[in-house]
Amino acid sequence: MGFSLVGASLISLLFQGSIPLEVLPQRLSLGLDSFPLLAIPLFIFAGTLMEAGGITKRLIQFAEALVGHIRGSLAHVTVVSNVFMSGVSGSGVADAAATGSALIPAMVKRGYGKGFASAILAASATVGPIIPPSIPMIIFGSFAGVSIGKLFLGGVIPGIIMSSSLMIISYFIAKKRNYEKRQRASLLVVFKAFLDAFWALLMPLIILVGIFTGFFTATESAVIAVIYSLIIGLFVYKDLKISELPRKILDAVLMTAAVGIIIAASAPFAWYMAFEQGPQQLLDFFQSITTSPTIILLFLMAILLVLGCFLDGTAIIIITTPVILPILMQFGIDPLHYGVILAINVMIGTITPPVGVIMYVATGIAKANIFEFTKEVMPFLLTLLVLLLTFMLVPGIVTFLPNLLMK
């Protein structure tokens, strides 16, 4: 994707003729010259540290103590585990890989089926970047000039609604198929599991409270997350070894590079589109169709859903944001509201064929084929689409917490 964007920009500059080619490397450099973007490698690094430090195992155990007694227990454990993990990494792919490697084999062993196991994992992993911290929201906020702290808070209620809805759908499927349920854990077992997972659960709370009280920015919160992860992994849980740190740093570098090359490469692409007045042409097109902000949002969400079937979510956010911002301003659409539903939209794209990244992670772990996955994921996908429409039509669901806590 990164090389495709650079290639498209280079060809456009060559055919345009009057723009010096020095613009390309200059814009590549400027694409990464952003303080808020520093949060991305730091949150990724924090996620790798927390996973290596035994966080995933403890969060899964706590989730099982909480919801393991419900029909289809491991499906609910998968959803709740991903909600907990969402407060650690900010990446749906990372959450899916971390929880899936432990939960999918267990689900298959207990008779859930490879297709269903991969589908519920993928669907629940979409919630990860909606509940803070969120890499898609960091990217959008840095490009759109929207408070990342407000975006984080805006994702809390939608994320809870999404995960609860997935659990409801899982329950009805499990009841119909007579999936297993386990004995209800005693309050003592739940309390012990909570104590074991306490330090992991505390991190997202520290991040949120610090941001909305103004004690630190979203980027600074990522530094806090790394320091916190190191302390908990090395000295509290003691599962993280100093000898593992070079490997974890390398993992974070590779994951950051995969995101960073798209961010850098999209900068000259977006600049050239602006030079050719692409945003203005798109704005004129929309104004010729309608003056309703709701209709405009429907158009944009439909376009983004189609793009999500073929493009990576990071690329979609970076390529479309400079083009769409003037439209949001012209039609009076709140960029905070748009940023959150954009994140939900691109996460839905990660579980849709043919280029759904989380879909491939989940099916790879489960060794399921895409047809099995697509059949099983449809109830969850339709649920997420209905919720996306609801959040779009009722902005208060997104804006209530940010307006309440960060006036």
N, C-alpha and C positions, 0 to 999 in steps of 0.2 A: 504494500500500500504506500509506504513512504517513497520508494523509488518510482512508483507510478505517478505520484503527485509531482515529484521533482521533474520527471520526464515530461509531463504535460505542461508544466510551467516553462521548461526550457524550449520546447517546441513552439509554444505560444509566443515567447519572446523573440525567437528566431524569425517567425513568420511576421510578427509585428514590425520588426526592423528598426524602429527609431529608439528603442529602449536599450541602453547598454547592458551587456550580459552580466556586468558586475552586480546588478540588482539582485540576481539569484543568490549568490553566497551571502550578500548583505542581509537579505530577507530571511534566509535560513538561520542566520545567527540571531536576528531580532526575534524570530519565532520562539526562541527559548529564553530570551532575556526578560524574564518576568519573575518577580519575587514570589507571588502566590504559587507558581508552578513548582517551587522548591518543595512544597508539601507532598508532591506525588512520590518522588524517590524515598522520602522519609517515611511516609505511611506504608509504602511497599516494604521497606526494610523492617519497620515495626511489625508488620504482619508475618514476615519470615521468622523474626525472632520469637514472636509469641507462639507460632506453630511449633518451632523447634523446642521451645521451652515447656512443652506439655500442656499448653493452653487448650488445644483442640480436644484432647482426650478428656480433660476435666469439664469442659463445656458440654460435651456429648453426655457424659455421666450425669450432670446436673439436669440436662434436658430430659433424659430418660427417667430420672426420678420424678420429674414434674408431670410428664404426659405419657409415660410408658404404659399406663393402665387403660388408655383409650383404644378402642378398636382400630387396628392398623397402627399399632404403637410406633414402629420404627419410621413410618411415614411422618408422624407428628414429631418424633425426635429429630428427624432430618430438618423439618421446617424450623423448629425452635433452635436447633443447633446453628443453623445459618443466620437466624436473627441475632444470636449471641456473637457469632463470628463477624457479623457485619460491623460491630463496634470495634473491630480489631484492624482489618486490612483495608477496607474501602473498595475492594475489588471482588466482583462476583466470580471471576474465574479462579482467583486464589481461594475463595470460600468453597467453591465447588470441589476443587482439587483436594483441599484439606479435609473436609467432612466426607466427601464421597469415597475416598480411599478407605475410610473406616466403616461407613454405613452401607454402601452399596453391596459389598460382599455379604454383610450380615443380612440384608434384606433378601438377597437372592437365596441364601441358605435357608431362610425361613419361609420361602415359597411365594415371595411377592412377585417374582417375574422380573427379568432383566429390563424389559421395556418400561414397566411402571417404576422400578427403582431409579432408573436413569431420568425418567420424566419428573418425578417429584423432587429429586435432587436439583435438576436444572431449574425448575420453576421456583423453588425456594431460594436458590442462589441469586435470582434476579432481585431479591429484596436487599441483598448486601449493600449495593451502592446507593440505595434509597435512604436507609437508616444510616446516620453519620458514624464515621467519616465516609466521604464519597469522592472517589477520583473523578467521575464524570462531572460532579458539581463543582469541584475545584477547577477543572478545565473550563467549564462554561463561565463560572464566576470571574476567572482571570481574563477571559476574552471579552466578556460582556460588561465588566465593571460592576458586577453585582456582589453584594456582601456574601462571602462564602459562609460566614457564620449563620446568616439568615437562611441561606439555601439548606445548610445542614439541618436547622430547626424545621424548615418547611417539609423535609422528608420524613420526619418522625411519625406523624399521624398517618400519612399514606402508607408508610412501611408497615406499621402495626396492622392497618386494615388489610393490606395485601397478604401478610403472613397468616392472619386469622382466617381470611377467606380460603386460602390454600388448605388450611387444616380442616375447614368445614367440608370442602370438596373431597379431601382425602378420607374423611370419616364415612361419607356416603358410599364412596367406591369400596372402601374396606368392608363396610357392612354388607354391601351387595355381594362381594366376593368371599366373605367370611374369613378375612385376614385375622391373624392372631391378635390377642391383647394379653398383656401381662398383669400380674397381680399389682394392685395399687401399692406404691411405696409408702412406708410409714412416715410420719412427720419427722421422726428422728433421722431416717435415711435421707429424706429431702434436705433437712437442715445440715447434715454432714456433707452432702454433695454441694450445697450452697457455700458452706465454709471453704470447701476445697477449691471451688471456682470463684470465690469472692474477689481475689485480686485481678482475675481476668475480667470480671464483670464491672470492676471499678473504673477501668480505663476509659470507656466511652463516656462515662459520667463525668470524669475529670475533664475530658475534652470539651463536652457541651457546656458545663458550668463555667469553665475558664473562658470560653468564647463569648457566651452571652452576658457574662459579668464584665467583659472587657479586660480581663486580667492578662490575656494573651490573644494574639490573632490566630486564624486557622493555620497559617504556616508555622507559627511558633508552637502551636499545639502538636504538630507533627514531630517537632524536636522533643517535646515532652513525652510523646508516645514512644519514641525510640529509647530514651533514657529509662522510662518506666519499664519497657519490655526487657531491657538488659538487666535491670535490678531484679525484677520478678523472676526471669528465667535463670539467672545465675545464682541468686542468693535466697530466694523464697522457695520456688519449686525445685530449683537445682537440677532441672532436666537439661538445661542449656550448658554446654561445655565451651570453655574459651577456645579450645582447639577447633570447634565448629564455626567460629565467627568468620574466618576468611571465606568459607564456603557460602555462608549466609549472605555475606557482603556481595559475593559474586552473583548469587541468585538474584539479589535485589538490583544489581547493576544490569543484568540481562533483561529483567522484567521492565526496568525503567527505560532501557534502550529501545525496547519494542514499542513503548508508548512515545518516547521522546522523538524518535525518527519521524513518526507521523505528525507530531506537533510542529517540529521544525519544517518538514516538507510542505505542510499545509499553508505556512505563512506566505511564501511567494505566490502560491496558487490563489489564496484569498486576496492578496494585494493586486494581482493581475485582474481578477474578476472585478474588483472595485475600480481599477483603472479603466476598464471597458464599460463601466457603469452597469454592471450586472445587477446589483441590488436595486438601482433605480428602475431598471426595466422590469424586474420582478414585482416591484411595488406598483408600477403603472398597470401591470397585468392584473394584480389582485384588485386594485381600485376600479378597474373596468368591469369586474365581476360582481363585487359586493362592497358594502361599507360596514358590514356587521363584523365586529371583532370575534364573535362566536363562530361564524362561518369561516373566517380566516383561520382560526385555531383548528377547526376541523380539517381544512385543506392542508395545513402544515403538518398536523399529526398523521394524516393519511400518507402524505409524501414521505415523512420520516419512517413510517412503518414499512413502506415499500423499500426505501433505502436500506433499512435494517436487515432485510433479507439478503442483501448482497455486500454490504460494507460493514467494517468494524465500527462499533459505537463511538470510539474516540475520534475516528476520522469524520464521522457524521457531525459530531458536535463542532469540531474545529472548522470544517469546510462550510457548514451552513450558518454558523452563528454570525459572522460578519455580514452575510447576505440578508439574514432575517431580522437583525436588530433594527434597521430602519423601518421595517414593516411593523414591528412591535410598537415602536415609538409613534408611528403615524396613526395606528389604530387604537392607541391607548391601552395596549395589553401589558399587564404587569410582568416585567422580565423575571421577577422572583417566581411568580406562578409558572411562567413558561419554562424556566430553568429546571424546576422539579419535574414537571410532566415530560419535559424533554429527556431527563435522566431515566424516567420510567419507560418511555417509548423506546429508547435505544437498548435498555436492558431486555425488553420483550424481544427485540431483534436478535439477541444472543441465543435464543432458544428456538428460532425459526430456521428451517432449511432455506437455501443450501449453505449459508455461511454463518451459522450460529456457533459462536466460539464455545459457549458453555455447553451447548448441545454435544459438540465433539468431545469435550472433556468428560461429560457424564457417560456418553455411550462408549467412550474408550475405556473408562474404568469398569463399566458393566459388561463390556464386550457384547453390546447389543447393536443391532443394525438400525439404520435411520428410519426404516419403515415401522419397526416396532416402537421406536421412540415417538415418532410423529403421531401414531395412533393413540398412544397413552398420554401424550402431553396435551392433546386437544382440549379436554375439560379445564385444565389449568390455564392454558393459553387464552381460551375464551373468557375465563374469569378475570384474568389480568387485563384484557382488552375492555371489558365492561367497566372495570375499576378505573382504567385510564380515561375513559369517556366521562365517568362520574367526577373524577378529580378536575377534568378540564371544564366541565359545566358548573362545578361548585368550587370556585377558587378559595373560598374560606377554609376548606379542609387543609389546603396548603399554607395559606397565609396567616391562619389563626395564631399559631405558636410564635412565629417570628414577630408579628405585630404586638403580641402580648409581652414577650420577653426582651425584645430588642427594638424599642421604639426609636 
